[in-house]
Every structure is written in structure tokens, then in C-alpha cells.
Amino acid sequence: MTGSHYAIVPAAGIGARIGAELPKQFIQIGQRTVLDYTLQALLSCTVIKHIAVILSPSHAFHENQIKVSNERISFVFEGGDTRAQTVANGLHYFSSKIRENDWILVHDAARPCLQNQLLERLFEEVGEDEVGGILALPISDTVKESDTEGRILKTQDRQKLWAAQTPQMFRFKHLSQALTHPPTGITDEASAIEALGLKPKLVRGAISNIKITYPEDLGLAESILRQQGRYE
């Protein structure tokens, strides 16, 4: 079952919650965009044979802001209206180039602080697992569920709760099947795989593997990149 590894970076979103004029993947941290740092992180892993960055057709205007260029990267301007559609378009891009049992890693464009050791841990712990797995962190905070009026409805049992990260790694055939008719409103690939009745493996991620969502996350990401010696 051993297969090659490929990556899809869904980068078609507008990042409305960050409140910037640019989509967050094109915001600069130092001299590089968030997307540049993300692609550098993936390129550092030589196991990944090729990376498909799926952008919105409207993002062609921003293409010159991306400084990372490599023969292992393809920029595909076929992003969909949802994450699931965008990733499905990435799978279509790879469909004639890879085998059914090859691994697909889906990684958020706005997670620039990914380190190679996390990828190595994901590969090692998922191994030849029949389903695949994701990076995630056990939740340490007390989690409240709210009602429609913003009041606490109940407290969740955090001992079984994990916060999903990326990359999320699945066989091409399973992910293609999961995203052919995905459930409404899915926010990651694992939930589409779960809808097939499968149970992805949880692999411990890292606090540093943050997803840039809000304005204050940019400063935090810069600090982490400096600590990693990657800030430019």
C-alpha cells in the first residue's frame, strides 16, 4: 500500500475575519507573504513530490506577490466557492498524474509555521493506516456550548476533544470519494472522510502550527517564524 506523497494547498479564500484589504494568504510578514512561508515549509519536506496550490481565478492579480518558485509547485487558478470544492479541484488536477493509493496532504495556506518534524511525525504515526490521519491538539481549555442568545448551554467534556490542524493526510482514492458528494458545511477533509464511516487517526500537532485567522495572529506568526529562524 505504500504510496508517494503529494500536497494540496487550498488558497482560494478571502479571509474575511482578518479584516484586511488582501486575502490573508497574500498578506506580508516581513518580506514574504503568508503563502510563501507555507510553501517553504512544505518544500522543506523532500518526501512531498509535488504541491498544487489552488487559487481563485480572481487571485491572478496577486500572483506576482508570491516569491516562492519551484518545479515541485503548480499554481492552479480553479478554486471553488467552498473549501471542499477547492480541494476537489486539486484532486482533479492530480487525477491523471498519481495513483489511487498515493497520499494527499491537504494543508491550510494560512498555516505558515509548519515544521518538518511535524510532517515526519505524521508520516511515522499514520504509517500504512488504512484511513489516514491529521495533526491535531488536545484541547486544554474548558469548552462551553452556547445557545442562540450567546448564553452557556452546557460544558463539553474536553478529555475527548481535539482541535484539528493541518496537514490532513489521506489516500487519493478515499479523499476523492469523500469529496464527490461532501456533507454540507464541512470545514476540513477529515469530516468528509468521517462521513464515509471511517475514523482518521489523531496525531499530536504543535501550538506553533497556528492558523492565521484574526489580525493579532499575524504578530504571533511573525514571532514564531523568528524563533524558527525562518523570518525574512
C-alpha positions in Angstrom: 0.0 0.0 0.0 3.0 2.4 0.3 2.4 5.3 -2.0 4.0 8.6 -2.9 3.1 11.9 -1.2 1.5 14.9 -2.8 0.1 18.1 -1.3 -2.8 20.4 -2.0 -2.9 23.9 -0.6 -6.4 25.3 -0.8 -5.8 29.1 -1.2 -8.9 30.4 -2.8 -10.5 32.0 0.3 -10.8 35.7 1.0 -10.1 35.5 4.8 -12.9 37.9 5.8 -12.3 37.5 9.5 -8.9 39.1 9.4 -10.4 42.4 8.1 -7.6 43.2 5.6 -7.8 44.5 2.1 -5.9 41.5 0.8 -6.8 37.8 1.3 -4.8 36.7 4.3 -2.6 34.3 2.2 -1.2 37.3 0.4 -0.5 39.5 3.5 3.2 40.1 4.1 5.1 39.1 7.2 8.4 40.8 6.7 9.5 40.4 3.1 7.3 37.4 2.2 3.7 36.6 2.0 2.0 34.1 4.4 1.6 31.8 1.4 5.4 32.0 0.7 6.2 30.8 4.2 3.6 28.0 4.0 5.1 26.8 0.7 8.7 27.0 2.0 7.6 24.7 4.9 6.2 22.1 2.5 9.1 22.3 0.2 11.5 21.6 3.0 10.0 18.1 3.1 11.6 16.2 0.3 9.1 13.3 0.7 6.4 15.5 -0.9 6.8 15.0 -4.7 4.6 17.9 -5.8 2.4 20.7 -4.4 -0.7 22.0 -6.1 -1.7 25.5 -4.8 -5.4 26.0 -5.7 -6.2 29.7 -6.0 -9.3 31.6 -7.1 -9.4 32.9 -10.7 -9.6 36.4 -9.1 -6.3 35.8 -7.4 -4.3 36.0 -10.7 -3.8 39.7 -9.9 -1.8 38.7 -6.8 0.4 36.1 -8.4 3.4 38.4 -8.7 3.3 38.7 -4.9 4.3 35.1 -4.4 8.1 34.8 -4.4 8.5 31.1 -3.9 9.0 29.4 -7.3 10.0 25.7 -7.6 9.5 22.9 -10.1 7.7 21.0 -7.4 4.9 23.7 -7.2 2.0 24.3 -9.6 -0.4 27.2 -9.2 -3.9 26.3 -10.3 -6.5 29.1 -10.6 -9.5 26.8 -10.2 -10.6 27.5 -6.7 -14.3 26.7 -5.8 -16.9 28.5 -3.7 -16.2 26.2 -0.8 -13.1 24.5 0.7 -14.4 21.2 -0.3 -14.8 22.3 -3.9 -11.4 23.8 -4.0 -9.7 20.6 -2.6 -11.8 18.5 -5.1 -10.5 20.7 -7.9 -7.0 20.0 -6.6 -7.7 16.3 -6.7 -8.9 16.6 -10.3 -5.6 18.4 -11.1 -3.7 15.4 -9.8 -6.0 12.7 -11.1 -4.0 11.9 -14.3 -0.7 12.2 -12.5 -0.9 9.9 -9.5 -2.2 6.5 -8.3 -5.2 5.7 -6.2 -3.1 4.7 -3.2 -0.9 7.8 -3.2 -1.1 10.0 -0.2 -2.6 13.5 -0.5 -1.7 16.0 2.2 -4.1 19.0 2.5 -2.5 22.0 4.3 -4.0 25.4 5.0 -2.5 28.3 3.1 -2.6 30.3 6.3 -0.5 27.9 8.4 3.0 29.3 7.7 4.7 28.0 10.8 4.6 24.2 10.0 7.8 22.5 10.8 9.3 19.5 9.1 9.4 17.5 12.4 5.6 17.6 12.4 5.4 16.2 8.9 7.8 13.4 9.9 5.6 12.6 12.9 2.5 12.5 10.7 4.2 10.1 8.3 5.5 7.9 11.0 2.4 7.6 13.1 -0.1 7.2 10.2 2.3 4.8 8.5 0.2 2.3 6.5 -3.0 3.1 8.3 -6.0 2.2 6.1 -7.8 5.5 6.7 -5.1 8.2 7.2 -4.8 10.9 9.8 -4.5 14.5 10.8 -2.4 16.7 13.0 -4.4 17.9 16.0 -4.0 19.2 19.6 -5.9 18.0 22.7 -8.0 20.9 24.0 -6.8 22.2 27.3 -9.3 25.0 27.8 -12.8 24.4 29.3 -15.2 24.4 26.3 -18.6 25.9 26.5 -21.5 25.3 24.1 -23.8 28.3 23.6 -27.4 28.8 22.9 -28.8 31.1 20.2 -28.7 34.1 22.7 -25.0 33.7 23.5 -25.5 32.1 26.9 -23.9 28.9 28.1 -26.0 25.9 27.2 -23.6 23.3 28.6 -19.9 22.5 29.3 -18.3 19.9 27.0 -16.1 17.1 28.2 -12.7 18.3 27.0 -11.0 14.9 27.7 -12.2 13.7 24.3 -11.9 16.9 22.4 -9.1 17.8 19.9 -8.5 20.9 17.8 -7.9 19.9 14.2 -4.8 21.2 12.4 -3.3 20.5 9.0 -1.8 18.8 7.1 -4.5 16.2 6.9 -3.3 13.1 5.0 -5.5 10.6 3.2 -5.2 8.2 0.2 -6.2 9.8 -3.1 -9.0 7.3 -3.6 -10.6 7.9 -0.2 -10.4 11.6 -0.4 -11.8 11.7 -3.9 -14.7 9.5 -2.8 -15.3 11.7 0.3 -15.4 14.9 -1.7 -17.5 13.7 -4.6 -20.7 14.5 -2.6 -19.4 16.0 0.6 -21.8 16.8 3.5 -23.0 20.4 3.7 -20.8 22.8 5.7 -17.7 20.7 6.2 -14.7 22.7 7.3 -11.9 20.1 6.9 -11.2 17.0 4.9 -11.3 14.7 8.0 -15.0 15.4 8.4 -15.7 14.4 4.8 -13.8 11.1 5.5 -15.8 10.6 8.7 -19.0 10.9 6.6 -17.8 7.7 4.8 -17.9 5.9 8.1 -14.1 6.0 8.5 -12.1 7.1 11.6 -9.0 9.1 10.8 -6.1 8.9 13.2 -5.2 11.8 15.5 -1.5 12.7 15.5 -0.3 15.3 18.0 0.5 18.6 16.4 2.0 21.7 17.9 0.8 25.0 19.4 3.2 26.7 17.0 1.4 25.4 14.0 -1.1 28.2 14.1 -3.7 29.2 11.5 -3.8 32.9 10.8 -7.4 33.9 11.3 -7.5 37.2 13.2 -5.3 40.4 12.9 -3.4 39.5 16.1 -2.4 36.2 14.7 0.0 37.9 12.3 2.2 39.2 15.1 2.2 35.8 16.7 3.1 34.1 13.4 6.0 36.6 13.0 7.3 35.8 16.5 7.1 32.0 15.8 8.9 32.4 12.4 11.6 34.4 14.1 12.1 31.7 16.7 12.3 29.1 13.9 14.9 31.1 12.1 12.6 31.4 9.1 11.6 35.1 9.2 12.8 37.2 6.3 
